[in-house]
Amino acid sequence: MEAKNTGRMTVKILSEMFEKEVKGLKESVKVLEKRLNDSDEKVKQLEEKVGGKEKEPAKCAEKEIKCKACEQVFDKESKLKKHIKVCHPTQVECPTCAESFNKNSDLEVHLEECHEMRKQFQCEQCDKQCGI
């Protein structure tokens, strides 16, 4: 008989714990619902301030600019220029050995170091040097 009472007490204790947990969860749901309603109200207020309309995209922003080398499409000229610089750099070739370089300055260094072509001529007005 004592085992039945212990079992009933355990069920009663667990039931009370469950009810407290449910009550706590219901309170949490109420708090979250209030926060959601408050945020919805703030959104409505902001929409009223800006007239409730979304900004229309600029019509000139719809143009497409294609890369002539690979047909990739860009919405801005600046993005195309960056793409070309990174993906399709201009190559300059060494006239002596046909090695290719991305920049003229790299070619100049190569010529001086590998082919001993020093800048032979100096400008009398600005003191800059150049080679042939």
HUBELJO-V707712 format. One line per field, one symbol per residue. psi: psi as a letter, one per 20 degrees, with the letter a starting at -180 (. if undefined). Layout:
BEGIN
psi=???
END
This chain:
BEGIN
psi=hhhgggghggggghgggggggggghgggggghgggggghghhgggghhhjjjqqppqphiiiqppqphhjjqpqiqhhhggggghghmqpppppigjjqqqhqhhhgggggghhjknqohqpphhijqqra.
END
